[in-house]
Amino acid sequence: MVKSVAEMTVIEKEELLKKISKELKDTLSETRYLHSVSTMKKAKELAKEYHQEEYIVMLTALAHDIAKEMTLEQYLAYAKKNEIILDDYDKTETTMLHGKIGANMVAKKYGFTKEMQDAIYYHTTGRAGMTLLDKIIFLADKSEDKREGPEAEKLRTKIKEQGLDQAILWDIENAIIPKMIAKQRLIHPNSIEARNDIVKKKRK
């Protein structure tokens, strides 16, 4: 039985962070591993700014791409073994499966809480009613300092000047949706719902 992160002491969380870092370094490509570490650092900055428990945020951010480099065959086999239901979107846009599979993996391997699992599950799409942890992981992934180009730089500016919600809204409207349209790929309903949720809140 894996101990829940919610029940761990600070020392145990520190040890888990080291364990995950080592395992990711051994299993992911160097580029993906360095992205994961950089995402963790960016998430830690946001955790401090928004008064969140740093180890919860850091653990979630570090592990967010744990399943990113699995093959389609591995995704399907893992889903079958662990009774993960794949919907029509999962079967069509298989590159997005790493969030769903990764969320299950961190629960079983490391005892991540439901909130931590959800942040990994939705880190590529967002969702309506995003928690503060959801928002931090979503944005840290896309704005970490190793990300180059105008979109990443613009997102970093949005976070700094306008806050998390406006940064997420900008990313969905100016990065996620246009990219999926340009590639003639499906837009995940969660992204639309995340965008609409933020817009509705702005009007209140």
PASEBA-1860 file (N, C-alpha, C; in nm, 3 decimals):
! residues 204
1> MVKSVAEM> 0.085/-0.120/0.000/0.000/0.000/0.000/0.089/0.125/0.000 ~ 0.070/0.210/-0.098/0.150/0.332/-0.108/0.093/0.438/-0.014 ~ 0.180/0.502/0.061/0.136/0.605/0.153/0.092/0.729/0.077 ~ -0.020/0.787/0.118/-0.069/0.908/0.052/0.022/1.027/0.083 ~ 0.043/1.109/-0.017/0.122/1.231/0.002/0.060/1.317/0.112 ~ -0.072/1.312/0.124/-0.142/1.392/0.225/-0.100/1.354/0.367 ~ -0.049/1.232/0.384/-0.009/1.184/0.516/0.141/1.193/0.540 ~ 0.215/1.242/0.442/0.361/1.246/0.453/0.410/1.369/0.529
9> TVIEKEEL> 0.522/1.351/0.596/0.590/1.463/0.660/0.668/1.539/0.553 ~ 0.719/1.654/0.590/0.800/1.733/0.496/0.921/1.652/0.451 ~ 0.985/1.583/0.544/1.103/1.502/0.509/1.066/1.392/0.410 ~ 0.951/1.329/0.429/0.907/1.224/0.338/0.876/1.281/0.199 ~ 0.820/1.401/0.195/0.793/1.465/0.066/0.924/1.500/-0.005 ~ 1.022/1.544/0.069/1.154/1.573/0.012/1.215/1.446/-0.049 ~ 1.203/1.336/0.024/1.257/1.209/-0.025/1.182/1.162/-0.149 ~ 1.050/1.182/-0.150/0.971/1.143/-0.267/1.009/1.226/-0.388
17> LKKISKEL> 1.035/1.353/-0.366/1.077/1.441/-0.475/1.207/1.390/-0.537 ~ 1.301/1.350/-0.452/1.429/1.297/-0.501/1.408/1.165/-0.576 ~ 1.319/1.081/-0.522/1.292/0.953/-0.586/1.232/0.971/-0.725 ~ 1.132/1.059/-0.735/1.069/1.082/-0.865/1.168/1.142/-0.963 ~ 1.249/1.235/-0.917/1.349/1.298/-1.004/1.443/1.193/-1.061 ~ 1.491/1.103/-0.977/1.582/0.998/-1.023/1.514/0.906/-1.123 ~ 1.391/0.866/-1.092/1.320/0.775/-1.182/1.291/0.839/-1.317 ~ 1.254/0.967/-1.316/1.228/1.037/-1.442/1.356/1.054/-1.523
25> KDTLSETR> 1.465/1.082/-1.454/1.593/1.098/-1.523/1.635/0.968/-1.591 ~ 1.599/0.856/-1.530/1.634/0.725/-1.585/1.541/0.679/-1.697 ~ 1.421/0.734/-1.701/1.321/0.682/-1.796/1.283/0.779/-1.909 ~ 1.295/0.909/-1.885/1.259/1.007/-1.987/1.382/1.050/-2.067 ~ 1.358/1.106/-2.185/1.468/1.166/-2.261/1.523/1.284/-2.182 ~ 1.645/1.323/-2.214/1.705/1.435/-2.142/1.623/1.563/-2.158 ~ 1.573/1.587/-2.279/1.494/1.707/-2.305/1.366/1.708/-2.221 ~ 1.298/1.594/-2.215/1.174/1.586/-2.139/1.201/1.598/-1.989
33> YLHSVSTM> 1.309/1.537/-1.944/1.344/1.546/-1.802/1.376/1.690/-1.763 ~ 1.455/1.758/-1.844/1.490/1.897/-1.813/1.367/1.987/-1.817 ~ 1.274/1.960/-1.908/1.147/2.034/-1.911/1.070/2.011/-1.782 ~ 1.069/1.889/-1.734/0.996/1.856/-1.611/1.055/1.930/-1.491 ~ 1.186/1.934/-1.484/1.253/2.005/-1.374/1.227/2.155/-1.384 ~ 1.233/2.208/-1.505/1.209/2.350/-1.525/1.063/2.387/-1.492 ~ 0.971/2.297/-1.527/0.830/2.317/-1.492/0.813/2.319/-1.340 ~ 0.885/2.232/-1.273/0.879/2.229/-1.127/0.928/2.362/-1.067
41> KKAKELAK> 1.036/2.415/-1.122/1.090/2.541/-1.072/0.992/2.657/-1.093 ~ 0.931/2.661/-1.211/0.832/2.765/-1.239/0.709/2.749/-1.147 ~ 0.667/2.627/-1.127/0.553/2.600/-1.040/0.583/2.641/-0.896 ~ 0.706/2.619/-0.852/0.746/2.659/-0.717/0.737/2.811/-0.701 ~ 0.778/2.885/-0.804/0.766/3.031/-0.801/0.620/3.074/-0.784 ~ 0.533/3.010/-0.860/0.390/3.043/-0.853/0.330/2.999/-0.719 ~ 0.378/2.887/-0.666/0.330/2.841/-0.536/0.359/2.943/-0.427 ~ 0.479/3.000/-0.433/0.515/3.102/-0.335/0.428/3.226/-0.351
49> EYHQEEYI> 0.407/3.267/-0.476/0.329/3.387/-0.502/0.183/3.371/-0.460 ~ 0.130/3.250/-0.479/-0.012/3.227/-0.450/-0.034/3.147/-0.321 ~ 0.070/3.139/-0.239/0.061/3.083/-0.104/0.009/2.939/-0.102 ~ 0.067/2.858/-0.188/0.034/2.716/-0.191/0.147/2.634/-0.129 ~ 0.113/2.515/-0.080/0.217/2.429/-0.022/0.316/2.390/-0.130 ~ 0.440/2.427/-0.112/0.539/2.413/-0.218/0.565/2.268/-0.259 ~ 0.572/2.177/-0.163/0.605/2.039/-0.200/0.493/1.973/-0.280 ~ 0.369/2.003/-0.248/0.257/1.950/-0.326/0.268/1.999/-0.471
57> VMLTALAH> 0.293/2.126/-0.486/0.304/2.185/-0.619/0.426/2.130/-0.693 ~ 0.539/2.122/-0.625/0.662/2.075/-0.689/0.652/1.928/-0.732 ~ 0.597/1.845/-0.646/0.580/1.703/-0.680/0.491/1.687/-0.803 ~ 0.380/1.760/-0.803/0.286/1.751/-0.915/0.350/1.799/-1.045 ~ 0.419/1.911/-1.037/0.482/1.967/-1.157/0.592/1.876/-1.210 ~ 0.673/1.822/-1.122/0.783/1.736/-1.165/0.731/1.613/-1.239 ~ 0.620/1.557/-1.190/0.567/1.432/-1.246/0.464/1.451/-1.356 ~ 0.438/1.575/-1.397/0.325/1.599/-1.487/0.337/1.529/-1.622
65> DIAKEMTL> 0.459/1.505/-1.669/0.480/1.438/-1.798/0.534/1.297/-1.782 ~ 0.504/1.234/-1.671/0.558/1.100/-1.643/0.525/1.000/-1.753 ~ 0.410/1.017/-1.817/0.367/0.921/-1.920/0.384/0.976/-2.063 ~ 0.446/1.090/-2.077/0.452/1.160/-2.205/0.519/1.079/-2.316 ~ 0.620/1.000/-2.282/0.697/0.933/-2.387/0.660/0.785/-2.403 ~ 0.548/0.746/-2.348/0.499/0.610/-2.372/0.448/0.599/-2.516 ~ 0.455/0.481/-2.572/0.403/0.458/-2.706/0.251/0.438/-2.699 ~ 0.185/0.446/-2.813/0.040/0.422/-2.817/0.008/0.282/-2.766
73> EQYLAYAK> 0.089/0.185/-2.804/0.067/0.048/-2.758/0.076/0.039/-2.605 ~ 0.172/0.112/-2.549/0.187/0.113/-2.403/0.069/0.183/-2.336 ~ 0.022/0.292/-2.396/-0.096/0.360/-2.342/-0.215/0.264/-2.338 ~ -0.240/0.200/-2.449/-0.357/0.112/-2.459/-0.347/-0.006/-2.362 ~ -0.225/-0.061/-2.351/-0.206/-0.174/-2.260/-0.224/-0.131/-2.115 ~ -0.171/-0.014/-2.082/-0.185/0.037/-1.945/-0.331/0.065/-1.912 ~ -0.400/0.126/-2.007/-0.541/0.158/-1.986/-0.622/0.030/-1.963 ~ -0.596/-0.072/-2.041/-0.668/-0.199/-2.028/-0.638/-0.264/-1.894
81> KNEIILDD> -0.511/-0.267/-1.857/-0.470/-0.331/-1.732/-0.528/-0.261/-1.610 ~ -0.537/-0.128/-1.618/-0.580/-0.050/-1.502/-0.726/-0.003/-1.512 ~ -0.798/-0.060/-1.610/-0.941/-0.033/-1.627/-0.971/0.116/-1.642 ~ -0.888/0.182/-1.724/-0.909/0.324/-1.754/-0.995/0.334/-1.880 ~ -1.107/0.400/-1.870/-1.198/0.412/-1.984/-1.147/0.519/-2.079 ~ -1.132/0.483/-2.205/-1.090/0.577/-2.308/-1.211/0.620/-2.390 ~ -1.235/0.752/-2.397/-1.349/0.801/-2.473/-1.310/0.823/-2.619 ~ -1.403/0.871/-2.699/-1.376/0.890/-2.842/-1.263/0.988/-2.866
89> YDKTETTM> -1.255/1.091/-2.783/-1.146/1.189/-2.799/-1.012/1.122/-2.773 ~ -1.002/1.042/-2.667/-0.877/0.972/-2.634/-0.830/0.886/-2.751 ~ -0.925/0.820/-2.814/-0.890/0.729/-2.923/-0.851/0.802/-3.051 ~ -0.897/0.927/-3.062/-0.866/1.006/-3.182/-0.739/1.089/-3.163 ~ -0.732/1.158/-3.049/-0.616/1.243/-3.019/-0.529/1.172/-2.916 ~ -0.461/1.069/-2.960/-0.389/0.983/-2.867/-0.268/1.051/-2.802 ~ -0.218/1.158/-2.862/-0.104/1.227/-2.803/-0.141/1.293/-2.670 ~ -0.270/1.309/-2.644/-0.316/1.373/-2.522/-0.336/1.272/-2.408
97> LHGKIGAN> -0.315/1.145/-2.437/-0.341/1.042/-2.336/-0.248/1.048/-2.216 ~ -0.137/1.117/-2.231/-0.039/1.115/-2.122/-0.091/1.178/-1.993 ~ -0.186/1.271/-2.005/-0.244/1.330/-1.885/-0.328/1.230/-1.809 ~ -0.415/1.160/-1.880/-0.504/1.062/-1.817/-0.425/0.944/-1.761 ~ -0.332/0.891/-1.840/-0.251/0.778/-1.795/-0.159/0.820/-1.681 ~ -0.097/0.939/-1.696/-0.005/0.987/-1.593/-0.072/1.007/-1.459 ~ -0.195/1.057/-1.461/-0.269/1.078/-1.336/-0.290/0.947/-1.261 ~ -0.317/0.840/-1.335/-0.335/0.709/-1.274/-0.202/0.656/-1.221
105> MVAKKYGF> -0.096/0.677/-1.295/0.036/0.627/-1.256/0.084/0.688/-1.125 ~ 0.070/0.821/-1.112/0.121/0.887/-0.991/0.042/0.850/-0.866 ~ -0.084/0.815/-0.885/-0.164/0.769/-0.771/-0.113/0.634/-0.723 ~ -0.089/0.543/-0.816/-0.048/0.408/-0.781/0.098/0.402/-0.734 ~ 0.186/0.477/-0.801/0.329/0.469/-0.770/0.370/0.554/-0.650 ~ 0.308/0.671/-0.637/0.359/0.769/-0.541/0.258/0.818/-0.437 ~ 0.134/0.773/-0.448/0.035/0.815/-0.349/-0.012/0.958/-0.365 ~ -0.009/1.011/-0.486/-0.057/1.147/-0.510/-0.205/1.158/-0.473
113> TKEMQDAI> -0.243/1.271/-0.418/-0.383/1.295/-0.380/-0.468/1.315/-0.505 ~ -0.600/1.312/-0.486/-0.692/1.334/-0.599/-0.668/1.470/-0.663 ~ -0.644/1.573/-0.583/-0.619/1.706/-0.638/-0.493/1.707/-0.724 ~ -0.389/1.638/-0.680/-0.264/1.631/-0.757/-0.285/1.552/-0.885 ~ -0.359/1.442/-0.876/-0.390/1.362/-0.995/-0.465/1.445/-1.098 ~ -0.565/1.520/-1.051/-0.646/1.601/-1.141/-0.562/1.707/-1.213 ~ -0.469/1.766/-1.141/-0.384/1.869/-1.203/-0.302/1.811/-1.317 ~ -0.260/1.687/-1.303/-0.187/1.619/-1.410/-0.283/1.577/-1.522
121> YYHTTGRA> -0.398/1.527/-1.484/-0.499/1.483/-1.580/-0.537/1.596/-1.677 ~ -0.554/1.717/-1.623/-0.604/1.829/-1.704/-0.496/1.929/-1.745 ~ -0.369/1.894/-1.730/-0.265/1.996/-1.751/-0.248/2.040/-1.896 ~ -0.297/1.962/-1.990/-0.285/2.003/-2.131/-0.410/2.076/-2.181 ~ -0.524/2.051/-2.119/-0.650/2.105/-2.170/-0.712/2.212/-2.082 ~ -0.686/2.205/-1.951/-0.763/2.286/-1.858/-0.900/2.222/-1.840 ~ -0.985/2.285/-1.760/-1.121/2.237/-1.738/-1.201/2.348/-1.671 ~ -1.331/2.335/-1.670/-1.413/2.429/-1.595/-1.388/2.407/-1.446
129> GMTLLDKI> -1.389/2.516/-1.370/-1.370/2.505/-1.226/-1.231/2.461/-1.186 ~ -1.131/2.509/-1.256/-0.993/2.471/-1.225/-0.955/2.513/-1.083 ~ -0.887/2.423/-1.012/-0.834/2.456/-0.881/-0.708/2.541/-0.899 ~ -0.661/2.598/-0.790/-0.538/2.677/-0.798/-0.420/2.588/-0.839 ~ -0.419/2.465/-0.793/-0.313/2.372/-0.833/-0.323/2.341/-0.982 ~ -0.444/2.318/-1.032/-0.465/2.298/-1.177/-0.402/2.413/-1.256 ~ -0.433/2.534/-1.215/-0.388/2.653/-1.288/-0.237/2.666/-1.286 ~ -0.178/2.640/-1.172/-0.032/2.651/-1.160/0.039/2.550/-1.249
137> IFLADKSE> -0.007/2.426/-1.248/0.057/2.323/-1.330/0.035/2.350/-1.479 ~ -0.086/2.387/-1.515/-0.119/2.421/-1.654/-0.024/2.529/-1.707 ~ -0.008/2.635/-1.630/0.073/2.749/-1.675/0.222/2.725/-1.661 ~ 0.265/2.658/-1.556/0.407/2.630/-1.538/0.460/2.544/-1.653 ~ 0.380/2.449/-1.697/0.417/2.363/-1.809/0.442/2.443/-1.936 ~ 0.360/2.543/-1.959/0.367/2.618/-2.084/0.457/2.741/-2.078 ~ 0.495/2.782/-1.956/0.572/2.906/-1.943/0.707/2.887/-1.876 ~ 0.745/2.761/-1.852/0.875/2.737/-1.785/0.987/2.798/-1.869
145> DKREGPEA> 1.097/2.831/-1.803/1.199/2.915/-1.863/1.271/2.853/-1.982 ~ 1.263/2.722/-1.999/1.324/2.659/-2.115/1.237/2.670/-2.240 ~ 1.112/2.708/-2.221/1.023/2.730/-2.335/1.067/2.858/-2.406 ~ 1.090/2.848/-2.533/1.131/2.964/-2.611/1.021/3.004/-2.709 ~ 1.034/3.122/-2.765/0.939/3.168/-2.864/0.843/3.272/-2.810 ~ 0.775/3.341/-2.898/0.686/3.451/-2.859/0.568/3.408/-2.772 ~ 0.515/3.288/-2.794/0.400/3.244/-2.715/0.438/3.225/-2.568 ~ 0.550/3.160/-2.544/0.594/3.137/-2.406/0.626/3.269/-2.337
153> EKLRTKIK> 0.691/3.358/-2.409/0.726/3.488/-2.352/0.601/3.570/-2.321 ~ 0.506/3.566/-2.413/0.380/3.637/-2.393/0.306/3.581/-2.272 ~ 0.307/3.451/-2.258/0.238/3.387/-2.146/0.303/3.426/-2.013 ~ 0.435/3.430/-2.011/0.504/3.472/-1.889/0.465/3.614/-1.850 ~ 0.452/3.700/-1.950/0.411/3.839/-1.925/0.268/3.845/-1.873 ~ 0.180/3.765/-1.934/0.040/3.762/-1.892/0.027/3.719/-1.747 ~ 0.101/3.614/-1.710/0.097/3.564/-1.572/0.139/3.674/-1.475 ~ 0.247/3.741/-1.510/0.303/3.844/-1.422/0.213/3.966/-1.410
161> EQGLDQAI> 0.156/4.008/-1.522/0.083/4.134/-1.523/-0.067/4.119/-1.500 ~ -0.125/4.004/-1.539/-0.271/3.991/-1.534/-0.322/3.873/-1.452 ~ -0.233/3.790/-1.403/-0.277/3.681/-1.317/-0.305/3.551/-1.391 ~ -0.337/3.449/-1.315/-0.349/3.315/-1.369/-0.467/3.298/-1.465 ~ -0.584/3.346/-1.427/-0.702/3.326/-1.513/-0.685/3.390/-1.650 ~ -0.636/3.513/-1.651/-0.619/3.582/-1.779/-0.512/3.515/-1.864 ~ -0.410/3.460/-1.798/-0.305/3.389/-1.871/-0.359/3.261/-1.933 ~ -0.441/3.189/-1.857/-0.502/3.066/-1.910/-0.595/3.099/-2.026
169> LWDIENAI> -0.676/3.203/-2.010/-0.767/3.245/-2.117/-0.690/3.280/-2.243 ~ -0.582/3.355/-2.226/-0.500/3.393/-2.342/-0.443/3.270/-2.411 ~ -0.393/3.175/-2.332/-0.331/3.056/-2.390/-0.433/2.973/-2.468 ~ -0.551/2.956/-2.411/-0.653/2.877/-2.481/-0.694/2.944/-2.612 ~ -0.715/3.075/-2.607/-0.763/3.147/-2.725/-0.656/3.173/-2.830 ~ -0.532/3.184/-2.787/-0.425/3.223/-2.880/-0.323/3.115/-2.910 ~ -0.328/3.006/-2.836/-0.233/2.898/-2.860/-0.304/2.765/-2.884 ~ -0.378/2.718/-2.785/-0.440/2.585/-2.797/-0.537/2.576/-2.914
177> IPKMIAKQ> -0.637/2.663/-2.917/-0.740/2.654/-3.022/-0.684/2.679/-3.161 ~ -0.606/2.787/-3.183/-0.551/2.809/-3.317/-0.462/2.694/-3.366 ~ -0.384/2.637/-3.277/-0.296/2.526/-3.317/-0.377/2.404/-3.359 ~ -0.481/2.373/-3.284/-0.561/2.256/-3.318/-0.637/2.278/-3.449 ~ -0.682/2.400/-3.472/-0.749/2.432/-3.598/-0.651/2.421/-3.715 ~ -0.532/2.478/-3.697/-0.431/2.475/-3.804/-0.393/2.332/-3.842 ~ -0.391/2.245/-3.743/-0.353/2.105/-3.768/-0.474/2.017/-3.802 ~ -0.592/2.081/-3.808/-0.717/2.009/-3.834/-0.737/1.894/-3.735
185> RLIHPNSI> -0.713/1.926/-3.609/-0.731/1.828/-3.502/-0.850/1.869/-3.415 ~ -0.899/1.776/-3.338/-1.012/1.803/-3.250/-0.971/1.895/-3.135 ~ -1.060/1.987/-3.100/-1.039/2.071/-2.983/-1.108/2.003/-2.866 ~ -1.034/1.979/-2.760/-1.092/1.907/-2.647/-1.201/1.991/-2.582 ~ -1.317/1.932/-2.554/-1.426/2.005/-2.487/-1.382/2.068/-2.355 ~ -1.287/2.007/-2.286/-1.240/2.064/-2.159/-1.179/2.202/-2.178 ~ -1.111/2.223/-2.291/-1.050/2.354/-2.318/-1.158/2.459/-2.344 ~ -1.259/2.420/-2.417/-1.371/2.511/-2.442/-1.441/2.546/-2.311
193> EARNDIVK> -1.462/2.445/-2.229/-1.530/2.466/-2.100/-1.445/2.552/-2.006 ~ -1.314/2.533/-2.009/-1.225/2.614/-1.926/-1.231/2.760/-1.970 ~ -1.230/2.780/-2.101/-1.236/2.916/-2.156/-1.368/2.983/-2.119 ~ -1.478/2.912/-2.138/-1.610/2.969/-2.110/-1.628/2.998/-1.961 ~ -1.573/2.912/-1.878/-1.583/2.930/-1.733/-1.514/3.059/-1.689 ~ -1.397/3.085/-1.744/-1.324/3.207/-1.709/-1.397/3.330/-1.761 ~ -1.449/3.322/-1.883/-1.524/3.434/-1.941/-1.647/3.466/-1.857 ~ -1.720/3.364/-1.814/-1.838/3.385/-1.730/-1.802/3.451/-1.597
201> KKRK> -1.693/3.410/-1.539/-1.649/3.467/-1.411/-1.612/3.616/-1.428 ~ -1.554/3.648/-1.542/-1.516/3.787/-1.569/-1.638/3.877/-1.578 ~ -1.749/3.822/-1.625/-1.871/3.903/-1.645/-1.945/3.929/-1.515 ~ -1.918/3.848/-1.412/-1.990/3.863/-1.286/-1.938/3.984/-1.208
END
